[in-house]
Amino acid sequence: MNEHPEEGKNEWWKTFHVREMADLFLDRNSKQELCETIEFLERELHLQPGDHVFDQCCGAGTLGNQLACRGYRVTGCDLCDVYLEIARSSDLLMSKDGIAIPNYVIADAFHFMPSEPCHGALNWYSSFGYSQSDTQNVQMIQKAFDALLPNAYFALDIPNYVGLFRSFKPEMNYEGTSLGRKVLLTRRSFLDHENGLLLQDWMWTIEGKLTETKKSALRVYLPYQICNILEKCGFANIRILGDVHSSQFHSDSPRLIAVARKPTK
């Protein structure tokens, strides 16, 4: 078994994220996919112009900046200062007049909550399940719940692990550029069935030289477990969807997207 962070001993996500990760994965090249995602959030979160939206684990502001340009007030948090630097310096924000610039905060999403109640919240792009402790993961969802106004909605996007297991690939390679340099990422994956974990080694090669190896340990959650977590946090009207077109979830769905409402009482 490949050695990975043990529960409670190493919060791997605090040092995992690097600039190369942002350039390879957080810069969404498909404008159609990005537009469809924003339209999904507007629709499923029942947003109105001027609403305050909480982007939990906002990364490089891919969604937060788009929401701001559509007239929403955005608060986002992320532990990676490099990601937030990219988010704040986006050309998209500079090209729009009269928008409310998002408030991006360097903070741990397990603990952070916006100072102003929100009309909607999202946790997107596989940012949930970082801890091997279910209690700690529930705490992150609880923060999203507590940040919301009554009758407001929350959307959670994670991998469809049912489909991932069916087409599991132990090793994948990704190529791209970062700061003008050629980057190769080799990602090796291992399934820890006993503990419900997806363990991964991320080996970064820059300009032909292996520079570093990062390790991650994602908690695997199935649809019924996500429903149980949302219910435990107080959410109601929970729906499990398979994509940003609000399609019904099935084994081969591209993603697992949960949408839930904070009750009025």
BAFI-3210 file (N, C-alpha, C; in Angstrom, 3 decimals, decimal comma, padded with zeros to 6 digits):
// residues 265
n [1|2|3|4|5|6|7|8|9|10|11|12|13|14|15|16|17|18|19|20|21|22|23|24|25|26|27|28|29|30|31|32|33|34|35|36|37|38|39|40|41|42|43|44|45|46|47|48|49|50|51|52|53|54|55|56|57|58|59|60|61|62|63|64|65|66|67|68|69|70|71|72|73|74|75|76|77|78|79|80|81|82|83|84|85|86|87|88|89|90|91|92|93|94|95|96|97|98|99|100|101|102|103|104|105|106|107|108|109|110|111|112|113|114|115|116|117|118|119|120|121|122|123|124|125|126|127|128|129|130|131|132|133|134|135|136|137|138|139|140|141|142|143|144|145|146|147|148|149|150|151|152|153|154|155|156|157|158|159|160|161|162|163|164|165|166|167|168|169|170|171|172|173|174|175|176|177|178|179|180|181|182|183|184|185|186|187|188|189|190|191|192|193|194|195|196|197|198|199|200|201|202|203|204|205|206|207|208|209|210|211|212|213|214|215|216|217|218|219|220|221|222|223|224|225|226|227|228|229|230|231|232|233|234|235|236|237|238|239|240|241|242|243|244|245|246|247|248|249|250|251|252|253|254|255|256|257|258|259|260|261|262|263|264|265]
n.u [000,850|000,569|002,045|000,210|-001,271|-002,272|-005,289|-005,988|-003,287|-001,964|-002,756|-003,063|-003,924|-003,159|-000,658|-000,665|-001,564|-000,449|000,957|001,092|-000,971|-003,228|-002,964|-003,174|-005,606|-007,552|-008,076|-010,571|-010,969|-013,108|-015,533|-018,218|-018,870|-018,294|-020,135|-022,544|-022,349|-022,478|-025,050|-026,492|-026,007|-027,192|-029,836|-030,443|-029,746|-031,488|-030,976|-030,986|-030,417|-027,854|-027,763|-026,065|-023,413|-021,822|-018,798|-017,432|-014,244|-012,964|-010,905|-009,181|-010,993|-012,661|-015,452|-016,487|-015,707|-017,075|-019,707|-019,749|-019,532|-022,006|-023,609|-023,801|-022,992|-020,038|-018,508|-015,593|-013,568|-010,340|-007,507|-005,181|-002,963|-001,837|-003,773|-005,787|-004,540|-004,446|-007,200|-007,962|-006,614|-007,743|-008,398|-010,994|-012,404|-011,252|-012,169|-014,784|-017,137|-018,510|-019,157|-019,492|-016,615|-015,372|-015,018|-012,330|-010,982|-008,240|-008,481|-009,392|-011,708|-012,956|-013,468|-014,192|-016,625|-018,733|-019,117|-021,484|-024,818|-025,820|-027,366|-027,089|-024,984|-022,005|-020,016|-017,560|-016,064|-014,788|-013,948|-014,618|-014,389|-011,769|-010,706|-009,938|-011,563|-014,905|-016,376|-015,014|-015,313|-018,098|-018,282|-017,425|-019,564|-021,492|-020,692|-021,298|-024,075|-024,697|-023,956|-025,955|-028,972|-032,331|-034,270|-032,558|-030,315|-027,952|-025,220|-023,400|-020,579|-019,060|-016,822|-018,319|-018,224|-019,177|-019,207|-016,498|-015,233|-015,964|-014,561|-011,893|-008,676|-005,413|-003,181|-002,569|-001,688|-000,996|-000,529|000,756|001,164|002,830|003,425|004,944|006,438|007,011|004,919|004,483|002,272|002,124|-000,178|-000,831|-003,085|-004,756|-006,965|-008,311|-010,155|-010,990|-011,002|-012,389|-011,182|-009,687|-006,570|-003,823|-000,875|000,879|002,951|005,119|006,617|008,730|009,824|011,154|012,308|011,850|010,207|008,739|006,748|003,441|000,967|-002,332|-005,472|-008,544|-011,761|-014,168|-017,439|-020,720|-023,913|-026,103|-024,770|-023,948|-026,459|-027,206|-025,297|-025,947|-028,547|-027,969|-026,708|-028,807|-030,134|-032,781|-035,125|-033,436|-031,666|-030,183|-028,158|-026,909|-025,421|-024,683|-026,913|-029,017|-029,786|-031,096|-029,396|-027,196|-025,389|-023,389|-023,129|-021,594|-020,822|-021,385|-023,810|-025,155|-028,038|-029,506|-031,797|-031,904|-034,014|-036,797|-037,197]
n.v [-001,208|002,182|004,842|007,310|010,409|010,052|009,898|012,861|013,400|014,701|017,406|017,450|019,113|021,692|022,258|021,274|022,461|024,073|026,506|025,385|023,546|025,173|026,266|024,027|022,804|024,564|026,637|027,007|025,933|025,474|027,450|027,113|025,053|026,384|028,506|027,060|025,950|028,221|029,113|026,956|027,246|029,750|029,075|026,788|027,648|029,647|032,408|035,991|039,197|041,038|039,456|037,863|035,646|032,716|031,356|028,591|027,268|028,547|028,558|029,613|031,558|030,955|030,490|032,367|034,927|034,998|034,969|037,394|039,155|038,859|040,251|039,551|039,602|038,445|036,303|034,602|031,846|030,430|028,362|028,593|030,965|031,606|030,845|032,697|035,061|034,853|034,881|037,468|039,087|038,753|039,249|039,387|040,677|043,179|044,093|044,740|047,176|048,743|046,503|044,497|043,847|040,655|039,437|037,952|035,680|034,531|031,602|028,758|026,494|024,706|026,117|028,755|031,375|033,625|037,099|038,322|037,199|034,793|034,476|032,265|029,361|027,602|024,683|023,656|021,784|019,407|019,908|018,908|016,514|016,288|015,670|012,742|012,301|011,950|013,572|016,023|016,679|016,974|019,244|021,239|021,393|022,171|024,768|026,021|025,754|027,292|029,766|030,588|032,387|031,848|029,599|029,640|028,257|025,560|024,217|021,335|019,911|016,989|014,241|011,569|008,816|006,261|005,855|006,360|004,180|002,155|002,639|002,791|004,268|003,604|005,218|008,443|010,941|014,405|017,216|020,525|024,115|026,401|029,524|029,958|027,664|024,215|021,707|018,595|016,430|013,538|011,382|009,070|006,681|005,126|002,835|002,695|000,529|-000,397|001,781|003,657|005,527|007,562|007,492|009,410|010,048|012,857|013,760|016,177|017,355|019,680|021,391|019,064|018,132|016,384|017,895|017,896|015,842|015,401|014,374|013,101|012,497|011,562|011,437|009,050|009,396|008,190|008,656|008,337|008,759|011,410|012,621|011,962|013,424|016,073|016,222|015,852|018,238|019,951|020,564|020,554|019,257|017,841|017,109|014,887|015,240|014,667|016,241|019,566|020,186|019,567|016,923|013,662|011,733|009,032|005,908|006,416|009,142|012,351|013,837|014,113|015,968|017,734|019,387|021,484|022,848|025,395|025,245|027,381|027,368]
n.w [000,000|-000,867|000,923|002,582|003,816|007,184|009,108|010,798|011,206|009,160|007,399|004,368|002,326|002,853|001,870|-000,640|-003,071|-006,015|-008,316|-010,886|-010,824|-010,921|-013,499|-015,147|-014,465|-013,360|-015,069|-017,088|-020,238|-021,909|-022,945|-023,284|-021,474|-019,080|-019,179|-019,127|-016,601|-014,943|-015,597|-014,624|-011,852|-011,374|-011,905|-010,243|-007,710|-007,438|-007,909|-007,712|-009,268|-007,655|-005,414|-002,663|-002,862|-001,731|-002,409|-001,714|-001,133|-003,423|-005,267|-008,164|-008,775|-010,912|-011,158|-009,360|-010,342|-012,766|-011,839|-010,476|-012,616|-013,666|-012,031|-009,336|-005,847|-004,478|-002,146|-001,552|-000,457|000,080|000,740|-000,685|-001,514|-003,964|-005,834|-005,193|-005,818|-008,593|-009,074|-008,216|-010,006|-012,440|-015,889|-016,647|-014,614|-014,758|-017,150|-016,907|-016,053|-013,170|-011,622|-008,638|-007,072|-006,302|-002,949|-001,946|000,276|002,135|003,640|005,650|004,519|006,171|008,398|007,805|007,457|005,742|006,653|006,130|005,693|003,169|-000,100|-001,581|-001,999|-002,924|-003,472|-005,388|-008,134|-007,042|-004,343|-001,917|000,733|001,477|003,967|005,896|007,920|008,614|010,282|010,203|007,497|007,362|008,869|007,115|005,277|007,074|007,641|005,234|005,291|007,588|006,666|005,004|004,198|005,425|003,454|001,329|-001,185|-001,684|-003,525|-004,314|-005,787|-006,766|-007,704|-009,616|-008,072|-008,446|-011,242|-011,644|-010,417|-012,143|-014,457|-013,746|-013,740|-013,173|-013,697|-015,046|-017,448|-017,818|-019,836|-020,261|-020,046|-017,855|-016,637|-018,912|-019,100|-019,977|-018,769|-017,206|-015,762|-013,915|-012,696|-010,265|-009,092|-006,340|-004,847|-001,723|-000,412|002,078|003,765|002,368|000,513|-002,013|-003,060|-004,130|-006,032|-007,125|-009,544|-010,532|-013,401|-014,711|-017,489|-018,270|-015,918|-012,927|-010,384|-007,963|-005,753|-004,877|-002,479|-002,094|-000,443|-000,894|000,468|-000,276|-001,350|-001,700|-003,399|-001,485|000,889|000,706|000,760|003,387|004,842|004,144|005,183|007,892|008,440|008,319|005,968|003,498|000,993|-000,834|-003,771|-006,078|-008,768|-012,145|-013,875|-015,204|-016,559|-015,075|-015,135|-014,324|-011,885|-012,665|-012,991|-014,892|-014,985|-015,577|-013,315|-009,726|-008,457|-005,866|-004,757|-002,404|000,055|002,553|005,235|006,240|008,931]
ca.u [000,000|001,276|001,861|-000,490|-001,578|-003,190|-006,318|-005,634|-001,854|-001,418|-003,757|-002,277|-004,405|-002,572|000,565|-000,810|-001,890|000,657|000,586|000,912|-002,304|-004,174|-002,849|-003,581|-006,947|-008,523|-008,385|-011,527|-010,851|-014,399|-016,410|-019,581|-019,015|-018,320|-021,414|-023,591|-022,221|-023,007|-026,502|-026,991|-025,977|-028,239|-031,147|-030,655|-029,632|-032,583|-030,326|-031,506|-029,354|-027,493|-027,675|-024,740|-023,128|-020,631|-018,049|-016,600|-013,118|-013,181|-009,804|-008,694|-012,100|-013,264|-016,890|-016,777|-015,571|-018,183|-020,914|-019,649|-019,806|-023,442|-024,334|-023,920|-021,923|-019,402|-017,467|-014,951|-012,436|-009,449|-006,254|-004,041|-002,831|-001,543|-005,064|-006,514|-003,844|-004,944|-008,601|-008,072|-005,996|-008,382|-008,741|-012,449|-012,839|-010,740|-012,857|-016,183|-017,344|-019,690|-019,474|-018,983|-015,440|-015,496|-014,209|-011,646|-010,341|-007,392|-009,054|-009,695|-013,156|-013,490|-013,760|-014,578|-018,001|-018,825|-019,675|-022,847|-025,580|-025,783|-028,571|-026,750|-023,616|-021,563|-018,726|-017,500|-014,817|-014,144|-013,290|-015,177|-013,894|-010,323|-010,324|-010,308|-012,527|-016,249|-016,787|-014,428|-015,954|-019,430|-018,094|-017,358|-020,927|-022,212|-020,345|-022,099|-025,454|-024,790|-023,751|-027,108|-030,248|-033,403|-034,849|-031,524|-029,892|-026,540|-024,890|-022,146|-020,141|-017,952|-016,777|-019,235|-017,329|-019,741|-018,660|-015,045|-014,826|-016,209|-013,558|-010,749|-007,386|-004,374|-002,221|-002,951|-000,730|-001,563|000,498|000,322|002,186|002,630|004,425|005,788|007,228|006,318|004,613|003,898|001,806|001,785|-000,994|-001,068|-004,222|-004,928|-008,229|-008,288|-011,551|-011,294|-011,217|-013,164|-010,321|-008,984|-005,227|-003,175|000,437|000,927|004,369|005,230|007,843|008,749|010,931|011,875|012,902|010,902|010,437|008,166|005,636|002,429|000,066|-003,681|-006,327|-009,927|-012,799|-015,128|-018,832|-021,758|-025,060|-026,883|-023,969|-024,052|-027,790|-027,171|-024,513|-026,740|-029,631|-027,375|-026,402|-030,057|-030,706|-034,002|-035,358|-032,165|-031,733|-028,909|-028,183|-025,759|-024,661|-025,150|-028,192|-029,995|-030,230|-031,165|-028,140|-027,120|-024,036|-022,443|-023,213|-020,280|-020,523|-022,438|-024,130|-026,251|-028,649|-030,336|-032,327|-031,943|-035,422|-037,080|-037,085]
ca.v [000,000|003,447|005,611|008,580|011,041|009,368|010,767|013,714|013,599|015,538|018,089|017,524|020,161|022,988|022,468|020,493|023,223|024,824|027,306|024,499|022,956|026,167|026,440|022,813|022,326|025,567|027,522|026,251|026,342|025,350|028,563|026,589|024,355|027,384|029,208|026,143|025,816|029,447|029,095|025,961|027,833|030,779|028,406|025,883|028,414|030,637|033,685|037,233|040,210|041,670|038,474|037,555|034,229|032,192|030,383|027,873|026,681|029,253|028,363|030,767|032,462|030,600|030,703|033,593|036,101|034,973|035,362|038,836|039,857|038,764|041,131|039,024|039,914|037,153|036,082|033,314|031,549|029,354|028,396|028,792|032,382|031,712|030,808|033,954|036,093|034,707|035,296|038,922|039,791|038,291|040,245|039,463|041,718|044,467|044,502|045,028|048,371|048,799|045,262|044,359|042,980|039,613|039,484|036,674|035,623|033,375|030,984|027,329|026,323|023,940|027,034|030,100|031,709|035,058|037,957|038,677|036,026|034,617|034,018|031,008|028,917|026,487|024,033|023,111|021,235|018,369|020,508|018,306|015,182|016,330|015,042|011,352|012,320|012,351|014,682|017,259|016,996|017,486|020,602|022,156|021,580|022,922|026,180|026,509|025,864|028,423|031,024|030,883|032,899|030,846|029,338|029,751|026,968|025,177|023,222|020,630|019,170|016,073|013,184|010,437|007,705|005,038|005,763|006,322|002,811|001,287|002,914|003,257|004,320|003,752|006,277|009,359|012,013|015,674|018,136|021,903|025,121|027,250|030,592|029,792|026,438|022,972|020,980|017,258|015,861|012,123|011,141|007,668|006,570|003,872|002,771|002,075|000,125|-000,599|003,075|004,542|006,630|007,624|007,977|009,795|010,689|013,838|013,980|017,330|017,485|020,997|021,482|017,796|017,790|016,103|018,930|017,535|014,897|015,710|013,270|013,497|011,406|012,031|010,566|008,657|009,449|007,779|009,569|008,270|009,334|012,859|012,982|011,865|014,550|017,301|016,160|016,042|019,664|020,702|020,862|019,864|019,261|017,427|016,461|014,429|015,406|014,068|017,194|020,943|020,305|019,104|015,584|012,696|011,038|007,599|005,385|006,969|010,604|012,988|014,311|013,997|017,327|017,771|020,697|021,391|024,130|025,658|025,532|028,663|027,170]
ca.w [000,000|-000,921|002,150|002,417|005,096|008,075|009,666|011,917|011,344|008,102|006,588|003,144|001,426|003,193|001,081|-001,869|-004,277|-006,600|-009,481|-012,028|-010,696|-011,412|-014,948|-015,851|-014,143|-012,930|-016,193|-017,898|-021,633|-022,582|-022,576|-023,225|-020,194|-018,019|-019,279|-018,683|-015,151|-014,329|-015,770|-013,669|-010,511|-011,317|-011,904|-009,111|-006,467|-007,472|-007,664|-008,258|-009,360|-006,395|-004,333|-002,115|-003,097|-001,061|-003,208|-000,749|-001,888|-004,691|-006,192|-008,918|-009,095|-012,193|-011,083|-008,624|-011,207|-013,724|-011,107|-010,219|-013,873|-013,925|-011,129|-007,975|-004,899|-004,214|-001,147|-001,772|000,417|-000,334|001,490|-001,577|-001,864|-005,400|-006,522|-004,976|-006,590|-009,960|-009,079|-008,059|-011,132|-013,669|-016,906|-016,713|-013,681|-015,216|-018,376|-016,597|-015,232|-012,310|-010,926|-007,278|-007,102|-005,285|-001,731|-001,829|001,582|002,412|004,831|005,603|004,356|007,295|009,500|007,369|007,119|005,423|007,707|005,718|005,233|001,713|-000,805|-002,237|-001,724|-003,760|-003,262|-006,747|-008,665|-006,212|-003,182|-000,712|001,045|001,665|005,231|006,090|009,022|008,206|011,158|009,684|006,219|007,673|009,378|005,979|004,782|008,097|007,460|004,108|005,789|008,527|005,936|004,166|004,680|005,323|002,136|000,307|-001,712|-001,711|-004,553|-004,066|-006,969|-006,510|-008,728|-009,550|-007,766|-009,016|-012,580|-011,567|-010,102|-013,303|-015,492|-012,964|-014,428|-012,147|-014,011|-016,118|-017,703|-018,276|-020,311|-020,427|-019,780|-016,677|-016,620|-020,070|-019,010|-020,281|-017,540|-017,306|-014,502|-013,882|-011,492|-009,974|-008,179|-005,618|-004,120|-000,395|-000,233|003,495|004,424|001,511|000,108|-003,277|-002,773|-005,381|-006,101|-008,199|-009,839|-011,409|-014,175|-015,351|-018,440|-018,301|-014,631|-011,854|-009,378|-006,666|-005,715|-003,864|-002,162|-001,678|000,051|-000,968|001,020|-001,301|-000,898|-002,634|-003,335|-000,248|001,965|000,556|001,269|004,844|005,356|003,983|006,164|009,213|008,585|008,399|004,658|003,071|-000,458|-001,431|-005,081|-006,604|-010,213|-012,805|-014,678|-015,079|-017,243|-014,086|-015,492|-013,238|-011,659|-012,918|-012,778|-015,851|-014,999|-015,538|-011,961|-008,724|-008,006|-004,901|-004,527|-001,204|000,544|003,982|005,580|006,878|010,380]
c.u [000,875|001,008|001,231|-000,820|-002,564|-004,118|-005,775|-004,156|-001,288|-002,542|-003,095|-002,651|-003,774|-001,312|000,483|-000,867|-000,725|000,163|000,302|-000,468|-003,358|-004,151|-003,325|-005,055|-007,977|-008,876|-009,271|-011,522|-012,184|-015,337|-017,859|-019,831|-019,137|-019,646|-022,546|-023,553|-022,791|-024,526|-027,159|-027,069|-027,032|-029,610|-031,390|-030,498|-030,687|-032,053|-031,041|-030,385|-029,114|-027,375|-026,223|-024,510|-021,815|-020,003|-017,034|-015,519|-013,126|-012,063|-009,368|-009,819|-012,788|-014,759|-017,227|-016,708|-016,683|-019,483|-020,914|-019,996|-021,271|-024,273|-024,531|-022,746|-021,350|-018,403|-016,897|-013,823|-011,634|-008,160|-005,055|-003,961|-002,512|-002,834|-005,782|-005,850|-004,297|-006,372|-008,739|-007,547|-006,614|-008,712|-010,256|-012,967|-012,428|-011,534|-014,316|-016,277|-018,589|-020,045|-018,910|-017,819|-015,563|-014,557|-013,598|-010,783|-009,476|-007,863|-009,315|-011,202|-013,774|-013,943|-014,370|-016,078|-018,067|-019,484|-021,110|-023,585|-025,714|-027,106|-028,335|-025,307|-023,284|-020,214|-018,504|-016,126|-014,080|-013,376|-013,781|-014,631|-012,394|-009,878|-010,743|-011,298|-013,885|-016,725|-016,262|-015,055|-017,360|-019,338|-018,035|-018,755|-021,752|-021,927|-021,130|-023,543|-025,610|-024,644|-024,993|-028,250|-031,288|-033,976|-033,839|-030,990|-028,374|-026,340|-023,499|-021,807|-018,926|-017,892|-017,889|-018,389|-017,865|-019,163|-017,145|-014,552|-014,947|-015,141|-012,267|-009,447|-006,292|-003,384|-002,718|-001,892|-001,447|-000,404|-000,088|001,486|001,811|003,775|005,451|006,632|006,377|006,152|004,013|003,514|001,504|001,054|-001,279|-002,101|-004,306|-006,260|-008,032|-009,733|-011,929|-011,646|-011,988|-012,391|-009,806|-007,640|-004,521|-001,801|000,450|002,399|004,516|006,603|007,776|010,015|011,813|012,479|011,810|011,185|009,888|007,050|004,710|001,544|-001,285|-004,450|-007,757|-010,879|-013,832|-016,531|-019,768|-022,983|-025,818|-026,111|-023,984|-025,401|-027,807|-026,411|-025,310|-027,892|-029,110|-027,080|-027,652|-030,722|-031,944|-034,092|-034,096|-032,407|-030,329|-028,999|-026,884|-024,924|-025,273|-026,405|-029,340|-030,583|-030,249|-029,836|-028,261|-025,658|-022,995|-022,498|-021,809|-019,858|-021,622|-022,662|-025,345|-026,729|-029,611|-030,705|-032,227|-033,364|-035,591|-036,986|-036,292]
c.v [001,243|004,265|006,960|009,153|010,220|010,380|011,538|014,026|014,556|016,122|018,430|018,699|021,519|023,283|021,803|021,351|024,105|025,560|026,422|023,836|023,910|026,262|025,220|022,478|023,413|026,574|026,761|026,751|026,305|026,451|028,085|025,884|025,349|028,128|028,338|025,946|027,033|029,488|028,077|026,561|028,918|030,140|027,625|026,566|029,516|032,048|034,833|038,264|040,896|040,716|038,244|036,049|033,844|031,103|029,716|027,100|027,243|029,077|029,656|031,687|032,175|030,883|032,027|034,834|036,162|035,414|036,867|039,629|039,791|039,514|040,613|039,496|038,589|037,253|034,687|033,102|030,386|029,495|028,763|030,246|032,582|031,709|032,144|035,120|036,069|035,225|036,811|039,686|039,413|039,444|040,425|040,566|043,097|045,003|044,895|046,242|048,202|047,506|045,300|043,369|041,929|039,831|038,105|036,677|034,368|032,759|029,509|027,145|025,449|024,855|028,359|030,208|033,206|035,847|038,355|037,425|035,996|034,102|032,700|030,653|027,739|025,977|023,205|022,556|020,351|018,933|019,936|016,899|015,138|015,611|013,573|011,199|012,789|013,549|016,008|017,643|017,556|018,931|021,621|022,440|022,383|024,419|026,786|026,708|027,105|029,761|031,487|031,553|031,774|030,796|029,500|028,364|026,818|024,120|022,667|019,773|018,317|015,036|012,159|009,193|006,377|004,815|005,658|004,903|001,898|001,465|003,415|003,166|004,582|004,875|007,112|010,451|013,244|016,581|019,536|022,848|025,917|028,249|030,408|028,533|025,227|022,166|019,628|016,806|014,383|011,853|009,646|007,540|005,166|003,927|002,015|001,729|000,009|000,704|004,069|005,747|006,449|008,280|008,279|010,395|011,596|014,203|015,054|017,365|018,788|021,116|020,229|017,347|017,568|017,048|018,565|016,519|015,273|014,487|013,814|012,261|011,915|010,989|010,303|008,648|009,046|008,668|009,528|008,870|010,859|013,350|012,972|013,027|015,851|017,350|016,416|017,517|020,533|020,999|020,020|019,923|018,899|016,703|016,072|014,432|014,883|015,009|018,582|021,214|019,827|017,742|014,678|011,952|009,564|007,187|006,018|008,498|011,212|013,390|013,864|015,402|017,266|019,205|020,570|022,780|024,213|026,023|026,902|028,566|025,914]
c.w [000,000|000,332|001,826|003,782|005,909|008,720|010,858|012,024|010,298|007,273|005,253|002,258|001,701|002,386|-000,292|-003,133|-004,714|-007,842|-010,689|-012,011|-011,250|-012,928|-015,723|-015,651|-013,855|-014,015|-017,171|-019,336|-022,373|-022,106|-022,469|-021,896|-019,042|-018,002|-018,769|-017,170|-014,439|-014,442|-014,838|-012,266|-010,360|-011,169|-010,617|-007,758|-006,383|-007,208|-008,365|-008,296|-008,020|-005,227|-003,927|-002,198|-002,425|-001,923|-002,280|-001,518|-003,305|-005,693|-006,854|-009,390|-010,412|-012,208|-010,399|-009,484|-012,246|-013,050|-010,827|-011,469|-014,260|-012,885|-009,718|-007,130|-004,400|-003,072|-001,388|-000,797|-000,151|000,469|000,622|-002,025|-003,345|-006,203|-006,395|-005,689|-008,046|-010,061|-009,065|-009,262|-012,468|-014,617|-017,003|-015,809|-014,175|-016,408|-018,139|-015,677|-014,358|-011,603|-009,505|-007,309|-005,992|-004,105|-001,532|-000,567|001,681|003,728|004,580|005,565|005,437|008,425|009,066|007,086|006,817|006,547|007,409|005,237|003,720|001,160|-001,535|-001,924|-002,627|-003,290|-004,514|-007,070|-007,659|-005,022|-001,861|-000,526|001,261|002,937|005,247|007,247|008,510|009,020|010,635|008,355|006,418|008,147|008,244|005,422|005,785|007,986|006,295|004,538|006,662|007,820|005,192|004,924|004,628|003,907|000,999|-000,039|-001,739|-002,782|-004,294|-005,279|-006,616|-007,635|-008,521|-009,331|-008,273|-010,419|-012,589|-011,300|-011,323|-014,382|-014,850|-013,753|-013,394|-012,420|-015,181|-016,225|-018,250|-018,688|-020,483|-020,227|-018,545|-016,619|-017,746|-020,071|-019,378|-018,994|-017,884|-015,912|-014,716|-012,571|-011,358|-008,872|-007,587|-004,879|-002,812|-000,052|001,241|004,189|003,572|001,034|-001,318|-002,999|-004,081|-005,145|-007,319|-008,434|-010,913|-012,071|-014,957|-016,192|-018,369|-016,985|-013,592|-010,699|-008,001|-006,845|-004,566|-003,656|-001,727|-001,248|000,111|-000,393|-000,065|-000,723|-002,029|-002,452|-002,009|000,920|001,907|001,074|002,787|005,467|005,274|004,980|007,571|009,480|008,623|007,075|004,376|001,550|-001,240|-002,752|-005,504|-008,125|-010,823|-013,639|-014,522|-015,902|-016,352|-014,446|-014,264|-013,126|-012,016|-012,859|-013,690|-015,932|-014,911|-014,123|-011,006|-008,167|-007,090|-004,742|-003,355|-000,706|002,076|004,360|006,241|008,391|010,654]
res [m|n|e|h|p|e|e|g|k|n|e|w|w|k|t|f|h|v|r|e|m|a|d|l|f|l|d|r|n|s|k|q|e|l|c|e|t|i|e|f|l|e|r|e|l|h|l|q|p|g|d|h|v|f|d|q|c|c|g|a|g|t|l|g|n|q|l|a|c|r|g|y|r|v|t|g|c|d|l|c|d|v|y|l|e|i|a|r|s|s|d|l|l|m|s|k|d|g|i|a|i|p|n|y|v|i|a|d|a|f|h|f|m|p|s|e|p|c|h|g|a|l|n|w|y|s|s|f|g|y|s|q|s|d|t|q|n|v|q|m|i|q|k|a|f|d|a|l|l|p|n|a|y|f|a|l|d|i|p|n|y|v|g|l|f|r|s|f|k|p|e|m|n|y|e|g|t|s|l|g|r|k|v|l|l|t|r|r|s|f|l|d|h|e|n|g|l|l|l|q|d|w|m|w|t|i|e|g|k|l|t|e|t|k|k|s|a|l|r|v|y|l|p|y|q|i|c|n|i|l|e|k|c|g|f|a|n|i|r|i|l|g|d|v|h|s|s|q|f|h|s|d|s|p|r|l|i|a|v|a|r|k|p|t|k]
***
